[in-house]
């Protein structure tokens, strides 16, 4: 029987583990990570369904993966558990000083009028769109995924993995969802930290997501118990402490777009390091273990600021690659059986 290990306890690792367990309930799957919720990068994020910081990742793949996640959130949102796992359907306004193309994977998209753009108090704005989309709060979704995985019989190991070759001795497939850790685990120096600082404030009257898509733009994202104000995207910055300079940058922009936030109580000031990469890496690779056993690695990392947006779509892609492995293995087994007749 095939044995699978998924390395990484963030949104990408947990969605991959759950998706595989749903598709292959009888296969032994082990989730291995040094950190789990509430100590992952995703736990501090707002969780909006919108591609962000994906650099040169092909558009067709971003659309495919985003659609997979959108469909998953939509189906989960319709269940009694939808609200409990942090899924909300909210109105969104995204504005820009450039001629940006409209976002995809959303409901009720329409362009904002010049008069509507004026209310955001940014004189340089040229375009804007209004639509409805999902937010899904990882601090609620991650425990849900972990519980589902363990109740389905999945194994969990809390430990650090230094390299994937050491896992190949005991597993046939290793799914690499190490995010920023891929710099060490597979020596991928193209993975860089993209530092993000956000504030959470108490503002129960805010129901609309507002985002300025300019290079120095800020965003206001309502969650169920708080509102997230952001943010920064500083490449190659490993600082995990909040700074007053970034706090002032965030609040000045958010207060300009929505002046009523000036009276909001600050609940927290948080920093996370997103796993940036020129493109998302999602592919299979066959290598040798430390004991020279051949095994398959499925890489699934480098999602930038789009971990939530791409999580289930990428997990479905991982499941497809595992299925390809199963089919190829069955062909080899049949061929071997015929040769031995």
C-alpha positions in Angstrom: 0.0 0.0 0.0 1.3 3.5 -0.9 2.3 5.7 2.0 2.2 9.5 1.7 3.7 12.2 3.7 2.7 15.9 3.6 5.3 18.3 4.9 4.0 21.7 6.2 1.3 22.6 8.6 0.1 25.9 7.0 -2.9 26.5 4.7 -1.2 24.8 1.7 -0.1 21.7 3.7 -3.3 21.2 5.5 -5.5 21.6 2.5 -3.3 19.2 0.5 -3.5 16.6 3.4 -7.3 16.9 3.7 -7.9 16.8 -0.1 -5.8 13.6 -0.4 -7.5 12.0 2.6 -10.9 12.7 1.0 -9.8 11.2 -2.3 -7.8 8.3 -0.8 -9.4 7.5 2.6 -7.8 4.1 2.9 -4.2 5.2 2.2 -1.9 6.0 5.1 -1.2 9.7 5.0 1.1 11.5 7.6 1.2 15.3 8.1 4.5 16.5 9.4 5.3 20.0 10.5 7.3 21.9 13.0 4.4 24.4 13.5 0.6 24.2 13.4 -2.1 26.7 14.0 -2.1 29.2 15.7 1.6 29.5 15.0 1.6 29.6 11.2 1.8 32.6 8.8 -1.7 32.1 7.7 -3.1 32.5 11.2 -2.5 36.3 11.1 -3.8 36.9 7.6 -7.2 38.2 6.7 -7.9 35.4 4.2 -9.4 37.2 1.2 -10.1 35.3 -1.9 -8.0 37.3 -4.4 -4.7 36.5 -6.2 -1.9 38.6 -4.6 1.9 38.7 -5.0 2.2 35.8 -7.5 4.7 37.5 -9.7 5.1 35.5 -13.0 2.9 32.5 -12.2 1.0 31.8 -15.4 -2.5 33.4 -15.5 -4.2 30.3 -16.6 -2.9 28.4 -13.6 -3.9 31.2 -11.2 -7.4 31.2 -12.7 -7.7 27.4 -12.5 -6.4 27.2 -8.9 -8.5 30.2 -7.7 -11.6 28.6 -9.3 -11.0 25.4 -7.4 -10.8 27.3 -4.1 -13.8 29.4 -5.0 -15.9 26.3 -5.7 -14.8 24.8 -2.4 -15.5 27.9 -0.3 -18.9 28.2 -2.0 -19.9 24.6 -1.1 -18.6 25.0 2.4 -20.3 28.4 2.9 -23.7 26.7 2.2 -23.2 24.3 5.1 -23.9 24.9 8.8 -20.1 24.8 9.4 -19.4 27.7 6.9 -19.5 30.5 9.4 -17.7 28.5 12.1 -14.7 28.0 9.8 -14.5 31.7 9.0 -16.1 31.9 5.6 -18.0 35.1 4.8 -19.4 36.5 1.6 -18.8 40.2 1.6 -19.0 43.3 -0.7 -15.6 44.4 -2.1 -14.3 47.6 -3.7 -10.9 47.5 -5.4 -9.4 50.7 -6.8 -6.3 51.6 -8.6 -4.4 54.5 -10.2 -3.5 52.3 -13.1 -5.5 50.6 -15.8 -5.7 47.3 -14.0 -7.7 44.4 -15.4 -10.7 43.5 -13.2 -10.4 40.6 -10.8 -11.8 37.1 -11.6 -13.5 34.5 -9.5 -16.0 37.0 -8.1 -19.7 37.7 -8.2 -21.6 40.7 -9.5 -18.6 42.6 -11.0 -19.2 46.1 -12.2 -17.0 49.1 -12.8 -17.1 52.1 -10.4 -18.1 55.5 -11.8 -15.7 58.5 -11.4 -18.0 59.9 -8.8 -17.9 56.6 -6.8 -14.1 56.7 -6.9 -14.0 60.1 -5.2 -15.2 58.8 -1.9 -12.0 56.9 -1.4 -10.1 60.2 -1.1 -7.2 59.2 -3.4 -7.0 61.9 -6.2 -4.9 59.7 -8.5 -7.5 56.9 -8.9 -8.4 56.0 -12.4 -10.2 52.6 -12.1 -12.3 50.8 -9.6 -14.5 47.7 -9.4 -17.2 46.6 -7.1 -18.2 42.9 -6.6 -18.9 40.3 -3.9 -16.3 37.7 -2.9 -15.3 35.4 0.0 -13.0 35.8 2.9 -12.0 32.7 4.8 -10.1 33.2 8.1 -7.2 30.8 8.4 -7.2 31.0 12.2 -10.6 29.2 11.9 -10.1 27.1 8.8 -6.8 25.5 9.8 -8.2 23.9 13.0 -11.1 22.7 10.9 -8.8 21.1 8.4 -6.7 19.5 11.1 -9.7 18.0 12.9 -11.1 16.6 9.6 -7.8 15.1 8.7 -7.3 13.4 12.1 -10.9 12.1 12.4 -10.5 10.6 9.0 -7.5 8.6 10.3 -4.6 10.8 9.2 -1.4 10.8 11.2 0.2 14.0 12.6 3.8 14.4 13.6 5.0 17.7 15.1 8.7 17.9 14.2 11.1 19.7 11.8 12.1 18.1 8.6 15.6 19.1 7.5 15.5 17.4 4.0 13.0 15.3 2.0 15.4 12.6 1.1 15.2 11.3 4.7 11.5 10.8 4.3 11.8 8.8 1.1 13.0 5.7 3.1 9.5 5.4 4.7 7.2 7.0 2.2 6.4 6.5 -1.5 5.2 10.1 -2.1 6.2 13.2 -0.2 4.2 16.4 -0.8 6.4 19.4 -0.1 4.3 22.3 1.3 7.1 23.9 3.2 6.5 27.5 2.0 9.4 29.7 3.0 11.1 26.6 4.5 11.8 25.4 1.0 14.9 27.5 1.0 16.4 25.0 3.4 14.5 21.8 2.7 15.1 21.7 -1.0 17.7 24.5 -1.3 15.5 26.7 -3.4 17.0 30.1 -3.0 14.4 31.6 -5.4 12.0 31.5 -2.4 12.2 34.8 -0.5 10.3 36.3 2.4 7.8 39.0 1.6 7.2 40.7 4.9 3.6 41.7 5.7 2.5 43.8 8.7 -1.1 44.2 9.5 -3.2 45.6 12.3 -6.5 44.2 13.7 -8.9 46.8 15.0 -12.4 46.7 16.5 -14.8 48.2 14.0 -18.1 46.3 13.9 -19.7 48.8 11.6 -17.3 48.0 8.8 -18.7 45.3 6.4 -17.1 46.2 3.1 -13.6 45.2 1.9 -11.7 48.1 0.4 -8.4 47.6 -1.4 -6.2 50.1 -3.2 -4.2 48.0 -5.7 -1.4 50.5 -6.2 2.2 49.6 -5.4 1.9 51.5 -2.1 -1.8 50.7 -1.6 -3.5 49.7 1.6 -6.5 47.5 2.4 -9.3 47.2 4.8 -10.6 43.6 5.3 -13.5 42.8 7.6 -13.3 39.5 9.5 -15.9 38.1 11.8 -14.6 39.5 15.0 -12.3 42.2 13.8 -11.2 44.3 10.8 -7.7 43.8 9.3 -5.8 46.9 8.2 -2.8 46.4 5.9 -0.4 46.2 4.7 3.2 45.9 3.6 4.9 43.6 1.1 8.6 44.1 1.7 10.8 41.6 -0.2 13.8 39.9 1.4 12.9 41.4 4.8 13.2 38.8 7.6 12.0 41.2 10.4 9.1 39.6 12.3 8.6 42.5 14.6 6.2 45.3 13.9 7.6 48.8 13.4 6.0 52.2 14.1 6.9 53.3 10.6 4.9 50.6 9.0 2.0 51.1 11.5 1.9 54.8 10.5 2.0 53.8 6.8 -0.9 51.4 7.2 -3.1 53.6 9.3 -2.6 56.8 7.3 -3.7 55.1 4.1 -6.6 53.2 5.7 -7.8 56.3 7.5 -7.8 58.3 4.3 -10.0 55.7 2.5 -12.3 55.2 5.5 -12.0 58.1 8.0 -14.3 56.5 10.6 -11.5 54.0 11.4 -9.6 56.7 13.3 -11.8 55.9 16.3 -11.3 52.1 16.1 -9.6 50.3 19.0 -6.3 48.5 17.9 -6.5 44.9 19.0 -3.1 43.6 17.7 -0.2 44.5 15.4 1.2 41.4 13.6 3.9 40.5 11.2 4.2 37.4 8.9 6.6 36.3 6.2 4.9 35.2 3.0 6.7 32.6 0.8 7.5 34.6 -2.3 8.8 33.0 -5.5 9.0 34.0 -9.2 6.3 31.4 -9.8 4.3 28.9 -7.7 6.1 25.5 -7.9 3.6 22.7 -8.3 5.2 19.7 -10.0 6.3 16.1 -9.4 9.9 15.1 -9.1 11.4 11.6 -8.8 14.6 11.4 -6.6 16.5 8.9 -4.4 16.2 8.7 -0.7 19.1 8.6 1.7 19.1 4.8 1.3 18.8 5.1 -2.5 15.1 4.1 -2.7 13.3 5.8 -5.5 10.4 8.0 -4.4 8.2 10.8 -5.7 8.1 14.4 -4.4 5.2 16.6 -5.3 6.3 20.3 -4.7 3.5 22.7 -3.7 5.0 26.0 -2.5 5.8 29.6 -3.3 2.2 31.0 -3.1 3.2 34.5 -2.1 0.2 36.3 -0.5 -2.3 33.9 -2.2 -2.1 30.9 0.1 -5.9 31.1 1.0 -6.8 31.9 -2.6 -5.0 29.0 -4.2 -5.1 26.4 -1.4 -7.9 24.1 -2.5 -7.2 24.5 -6.2 -3.6 23.5 -5.7 -4.6 20.7 -3.4 -6.8 19.3 -6.2 -3.8 19.6 -8.6 -1.7 17.6 -6.0 -4.4 14.9 -5.9 -4.2 14.7 -9.7 -0.4 14.2 -9.6 -0.9 11.5 -6.9 -3.5 9.8 -9.2 -1.0 9.9 -12.1 1.5 8.2 -9.8 -1.0 5.5 -8.9 -1.9 4.9 -12.6 1.8 4.7 -13.6 2.5 2.3 -10.7 -0.4 0.0 -11.6 0.9 -0.1 -15.2 4.4 -1.1 -14.0 2.9 -3.7 -11.8 0.9 -5.2 -14.6 3.9 -5.2 -16.9 6.0 -6.9 -14.3 3.3 -9.5 -13.7 3.0 -10.2 -17.5 6.8 -10.6 -17.8 6.8 -13.1 -15.0 4.1 -15.3 -16.5 
